[in-house]
Amino acid sequence: MTSPPSPMISVKELVKRFGPLMAVDGISFDVEKGEVLGFLGPNGAGKSTTMKMITGFLSPTSGSVSVCGFDVDSLPLEARRSVGYLPEGAPAYSDMTPLAFLEFVASVRGFTGDEANKAVDRAADRTNLGNVLYQPIETLSKGFKRRVGLAQAILHDPPVLIMDEPTDGLDPNQKHAVRGLIAEMAAEKAIIISTHILEEVEAVCTRAMIIDQGKIVADGTPAELTAKSKRHNAVTIALPEELGEAPSDALKKIDGVADVVLEKGTHGETRFTLLPKDGAILIEKVSGHAASAGWDVKALYVEEGRLDEVFRTLTTPDADLAGRPS
């Protein structure tokens, strides 16, 4: 009988203290091949610290990390060969050109001759650096510097990618291109990305993990996390403004409705959002009630939920985390 494949990233009871400060507090998780895991959390939650421990840039206070079966502590070189890392800020040698920098990275990674040239060309092409390859890195925009950092991370085609805010500083077109690249690479790799952009999680991640005060407070697919929103299966009905707030009382009486939220629309209508109890399905009841009441319905739709609301509900405000490492 064939045993199941080992996870490409395995984190066990990981702890990191900075003096009296507990930055990462005993977290455990695995990442399989084909998964794109989005790390979410407020500033200071422990996301970047965790990523630095996975890549071997920080040693844990306790716990363990293995990458592609190699323990990061006892077999650091083997583990690091399996990882491409895009750190926060994407540091590079500012007086080098992107071409010279990528050639340097290729040599450090052990590439020589034609193999090195092919690796550099492939990385530059996938990150669309062709127009700036001969320009000093210090003269590049923040977006292009970020792309140079991404190019060095993928140059050796690693099975594991760890990226801290990969689209930071990119314009909308560049963000779209990088997300497309992540999606293209995902099937053959295990990828972790840290991001503050919730739409990025929904666009590229197969799984999302919310970290707060060094602990995992939620872990699931984006759809599973969105389903935790109080607006999951909420129904919004837009009615003529002249009806005023009167429909609210009737809508609250519909079975399964927890509350009704009102807001003014932009086209002379009032929008009533019915929040369900325990994710109850309300659309048919609302539609039926509107028909029997003879309302002139301008719009009627169901919400999937809101990831930003789930995030706010589960995490500590930034003000409470002042001074914590990220």
C-alpha positions as CSV (number, residue, x, y, z in Angstrom):
1,M,0.0,0.0,0.0
2,T,1.4,3.4,-1.0
3,S,1.7,5.9,1.8
4,P,0.3,9.4,1.2
5,P,2.9,12.0,0.1
6,S,4.4,14.1,2.9
7,P,3.5,17.8,3.1
8,M,5.9,20.1,1.3
9,I,5.9,22.4,4.3
10,S,5.3,21.1,7.9
11,V,5.2,23.5,10.9
12,K,4.9,22.0,14.3
13,E,4.3,23.9,17.6
14,L,6.3,26.8,16.3
15,V,7.2,29.5,19.0
16,K,9.2,32.7,18.7
17,R,10.0,35.0,21.6
18,F,11.8,38.3,21.4
19,G,12.7,38.8,25.1
20,P,9.3,38.9,27.0
21,L,7.4,39.3,23.8
22,M,5.7,36.2,22.3
23,A,5.6,36.9,18.6
24,V,4.6,33.4,17.4
25,D,2.7,31.3,19.9
26,G,2.8,27.5,19.2
27,I,1.3,27.4,15.7
28,S,1.1,24.2,13.6
29,F,0.1,23.6,10.0
30,D,1.0,21.8,6.8
31,V,1.0,22.9,3.2
32,E,0.6,20.4,0.4
33,K,1.8,20.5,-3.2
34,G,-0.7,22.5,-5.2
35,E,-1.8,24.7,-2.3
36,V,-1.6,28.5,-2.2
37,L,-1.9,29.5,1.4
38,G,-2.7,33.1,2.1
39,F,-1.4,34.5,5.5
40,L,-3.7,37.2,6.8
41,G,-3.4,39.2,10.0
42,P,-3.1,42.7,11.4
43,N,0.3,44.4,11.6
44,G,2.3,42.6,14.3
45,A,0.3,39.4,14.2
46,G,3.4,37.2,13.5
47,K,3.1,36.5,9.8
48,S,6.5,37.7,8.6
49,T,8.2,36.2,11.7
50,T,6.6,32.8,10.8
51,M,7.7,33.1,7.2
52,K,11.3,34.0,8.2
53,M,11.4,30.8,10.4
54,I,10.1,28.7,7.6
55,T,12.9,30.0,5.3
56,G,15.6,29.7,7.9
57,F,16.2,33.4,8.3
58,L,15.1,33.2,12.0
59,S,15.6,30.4,14.4
60,P,12.5,29.4,16.4
61,T,12.5,29.5,20.2
62,S,10.9,26.1,20.1
63,G,9.1,23.9,17.6
64,S,10.1,22.7,14.2
65,V,9.8,23.3,10.5
66,S,10.5,21.0,7.6
67,V,10.6,21.9,3.9
68,C,10.3,19.0,1.3
69,G,11.2,16.6,4.2
70,F,14.3,18.6,5.3
71,D,14.4,19.9,8.8
72,V,15.2,23.6,8.6
73,D,17.3,23.5,11.7
74,S,19.3,20.4,11.2
75,L,19.5,20.4,7.4
76,P,19.4,24.1,6.6
77,L,21.2,24.0,3.2
78,E,19.0,21.3,1.8
79,A,15.8,23.1,3.0
80,R,16.9,26.4,1.6
81,R,17.7,24.9,-1.8
82,S,14.0,23.9,-2.0
83,V,12.7,27.4,-1.2
84,G,12.3,30.6,-3.2
85,Y,11.8,33.6,-0.8
86,L,10.5,37.1,-1.5
87,P,11.0,39.0,1.7
88,E,9.3,42.2,2.7
89,G,10.9,45.1,0.8
90,A,12.7,42.8,-1.6
91,P,16.2,43.9,-0.8
92,A,18.8,43.9,-3.6
93,Y,22.1,45.5,-4.4
94,S,21.0,48.9,-5.6
95,D,24.1,49.7,-7.7
96,M,23.6,46.5,-9.8
97,T,21.4,46.2,-12.8
98,P,18.6,43.5,-12.6
99,L,20.6,41.4,-15.1
100,A,23.8,41.5,-13.0
101,F,21.8,40.8,-9.8
102,L,20.0,37.8,-11.3
103,E,23.3,36.5,-12.7
104,F,24.8,36.8,-9.2
105,V,21.8,35.0,-7.7
106,A,22.2,32.3,-10.3
107,S,25.8,31.8,-9.4
108,V,25.0,31.6,-5.7
109,R,22.4,29.0,-6.5
110,G,25.0,26.9,-8.3
111,F,24.1,27.6,-11.9
112,T,26.9,28.0,-14.5
113,G,27.3,28.7,-18.2
114,D,24.3,28.1,-20.5
115,E,22.2,26.8,-17.6
116,A,22.7,30.0,-15.7
117,N,21.8,32.1,-18.7
118,K,18.6,30.1,-19.3
119,A,17.6,30.4,-15.6
120,V,18.1,34.2,-15.7
121,D,16.3,34.6,-19.0
122,R,13.3,32.6,-17.8
123,A,13.0,34.5,-14.5
124,A,13.3,37.9,-16.2
125,D,10.8,36.9,-18.9
126,R,8.2,35.6,-16.4
127,T,8.4,38.8,-14.4
128,N,8.5,41.1,-17.4
129,L,11.8,42.8,-16.6
130,G,13.0,43.0,-20.2
131,N,12.8,46.8,-20.5
132,V,14.8,47.5,-17.3
133,L,17.4,44.7,-17.3
134,Y,20.3,47.2,-17.9
135,Q,19.1,49.9,-15.6
136,P,20.6,50.3,-12.1
137,I,18.2,48.9,-9.5
138,E,18.3,52.1,-7.4
139,T,16.7,54.0,-10.3
140,L,13.8,51.6,-10.7
141,S,10.2,52.2,-9.4
142,K,9.0,50.4,-6.3
143,G,7.0,48.1,-8.6
144,F,10.0,47.1,-10.7
145,K,12.1,46.6,-7.7
146,R,9.5,44.2,-6.4
147,R,9.5,42.3,-9.6
148,V,13.3,42.0,-9.5
149,G,12.8,40.4,-6.0
150,L,10.2,38.1,-7.4
151,A,12.5,37.1,-10.3
152,Q,15.3,36.1,-7.9
153,A,12.8,34.0,-5.8
154,I,11.7,31.9,-8.8
155,L,15.0,31.8,-10.6
156,H,15.9,28.3,-9.5
157,D,12.3,27.0,-10.0
158,P,11.9,25.9,-6.4
159,P,9.2,23.5,-5.2
160,V,8.3,25.9,-2.3
161,L,7.7,29.6,-2.6
162,I,7.4,32.0,0.4
163,M,6.4,35.5,-0.6
164,D,5.8,38.5,1.8
165,E,3.4,41.0,0.1
166,P,4.3,39.9,-3.5
167,T,2.2,42.6,-5.2
168,D,3.3,45.5,-2.9
169,G,3.9,48.6,-5.0
170,L,2.6,47.2,-8.2
171,D,0.0,48.9,-10.4
172,P,-3.3,47.1,-11.2
173,N,-1.9,45.6,-14.4
174,Q,1.2,44.4,-12.7
175,K,-0.8,42.9,-9.9
176,H,-2.9,41.0,-12.4
177,A,0.2,39.7,-14.1
178,V,1.8,38.5,-10.8
179,R,-1.4,36.9,-9.7
180,G,-1.5,35.1,-13.0
181,L,2.0,33.9,-12.5
182,I,1.3,32.6,-9.1
183,A,-1.8,30.7,-10.4
184,E,0.3,29.3,-13.3
185,M,3.0,28.0,-10.9
186,A,0.6,26.8,-8.2
187,A,-0.1,23.2,-9.4
188,E,3.6,22.1,-9.1
189,K,4.5,24.0,-5.9
190,A,3.5,24.8,-2.3
191,I,3.1,28.5,-2.0
192,I,2.6,30.8,1.0
193,I,1.9,34.5,0.5
194,S,1.4,37.1,3.1
195,T,-0.9,39.9,2.0
196,H,-3.1,42.7,3.3
197,I,-5.1,42.7,0.1
198,L,-8.2,40.6,0.7
199,E,-9.2,40.4,-3.0
200,E,-5.8,38.8,-3.6
201,V,-6.7,36.0,-1.3
202,E,-9.9,35.4,-3.1
203,A,-8.2,35.7,-6.5
204,V,-5.2,33.3,-6.0
205,C,-5.3,31.4,-2.7
206,T,-6.8,27.9,-2.3
207,R,-6.6,28.3,1.4
208,A,-6.5,31.2,3.9
209,M,-5.1,31.4,7.4
210,I,-5.8,34.3,9.8
211,I,-3.2,34.9,12.4
212,D,-3.7,37.2,15.4
213,Q,-1.3,37.7,18.3
214,G,0.9,34.8,17.2
215,K,-2.0,32.3,17.0
216,I,-4.0,30.8,14.2
217,V,-7.6,32.0,14.7
218,A,-9.0,30.7,11.4
219,D,-7.9,28.3,8.6
220,G,-9.9,27.2,5.6
221,T,-10.7,27.9,2.0
222,P,-11.6,31.5,1.2
223,A,-15.2,30.3,0.7
224,E,-15.2,28.6,4.1
225,L,-13.9,31.8,5.8
226,T,-16.4,34.0,3.9
227,A,-19.2,31.7,5.2
228,K,-18.3,32.8,8.7
229,S,-19.5,36.3,7.8
230,K,-22.8,37.5,9.3
231,R,-23.6,38.6,5.7
232,H,-23.3,35.0,4.4
233,N,-26.6,34.4,2.6
234,A,-27.8,37.9,3.4
235,V,-30.4,39.2,1.0
236,T,-30.5,42.8,-0.2
237,I,-33.7,44.2,-1.6
238,A,-33.9,47.7,-3.2
239,L,-37.2,49.5,-3.0
240,P,-38.5,52.9,-4.1
241,E,-37.4,55.7,-1.8
242,E,-41.0,56.8,-1.3
243,L,-41.8,53.7,0.7
244,G,-39.4,55.0,3.3
245,E,-38.3,52.7,6.2
246,A,-41.8,51.1,6.5
247,P,-40.8,47.8,4.8
248,S,-38.2,47.2,7.5
249,D,-40.7,46.0,10.2
250,A,-42.3,43.6,7.8
251,L,-39.0,42.2,6.6
252,K,-37.8,41.6,10.2
253,K,-40.8,39.3,10.8
254,I,-39.7,36.9,8.0
255,D,-38.7,33.6,9.6
256,G,-34.9,33.2,9.7
257,V,-34.1,37.0,9.7
258,A,-31.7,38.1,12.5
259,D,-31.7,41.8,11.6
260,V,-32.4,44.3,8.8
261,V,-29.8,47.0,7.8
262,L,-30.9,50.0,5.8
263,E,-28.9,52.2,3.5
264,K,-29.7,54.8,0.8
265,G,-29.0,53.7,-2.7
266,T,-27.5,56.0,-5.4
267,H,-30.5,55.9,-7.7
268,G,-33.3,57.1,-5.5
269,E,-33.9,53.7,-3.8
270,T,-33.6,52.4,-0.2
271,R,-31.7,49.1,0.3
272,F,-32.8,46.7,3.0
273,T,-30.2,44.0,3.8
274,L,-31.7,41.0,5.7
275,L,-29.0,39.3,7.8
276,P,-29.9,35.6,8.3
277,K,-29.9,33.6,11.5
278,D,-27.2,30.8,11.2
279,G,-26.8,31.3,7.5
280,A,-30.5,30.6,6.7
281,I,-31.6,30.7,3.1
282,L,-33.9,33.8,2.8
283,I,-34.1,34.6,-0.9
284,E,-37.4,32.8,-1.7
285,K,-39.1,34.1,1.4
286,V,-38.1,37.7,0.6
287,S,-39.1,37.4,-3.0
288,G,-42.5,35.9,-2.0
289,H,-43.1,38.6,0.6
290,A,-42.3,41.4,-1.9
291,A,-44.6,39.9,-4.5
292,S,-47.5,39.6,-2.0
293,A,-46.9,43.1,-0.8
294,G,-46.9,44.5,-4.3
295,W,-43.6,46.2,-4.0
296,D,-41.8,47.6,-7.0
297,V,-38.5,45.8,-6.5
298,K,-35.5,47.6,-8.1
299,A,-32.9,44.9,-7.2
300,L,-32.8,41.7,-5.3
301,Y,-29.7,39.7,-4.6
302,V,-27.9,37.3,-2.2
303,E,-24.5,38.0,-0.7
304,E,-21.8,35.4,-0.3
305,G,-20.4,37.1,2.7
306,R,-17.5,39.5,3.3
307,L,-14.0,38.3,4.1
308,D,-13.0,41.8,5.5
309,E,-15.8,41.5,8.1
310,V,-14.6,38.1,9.2
311,F,-11.0,39.5,9.4
312,R,-12.1,42.4,11.6
313,T,-14.2,40.1,13.8
314,L,-11.3,37.7,14.5
315,T,-8.4,40.0,14.8
316,T,-7.1,42.5,17.4
317,P,-7.0,46.2,16.3
318,D,-3.6,47.4,15.3
319,A,-3.5,49.8,18.3
320,D,-3.3,46.9,20.6
321,L,-0.3,45.5,18.8
322,A,2.0,48.5,18.9
323,G,5.7,47.4,19.1
324,R,5.1,43.8,18.0
325,P,7.2,42.3,15.2
326,S,5.2,41.5,12.1
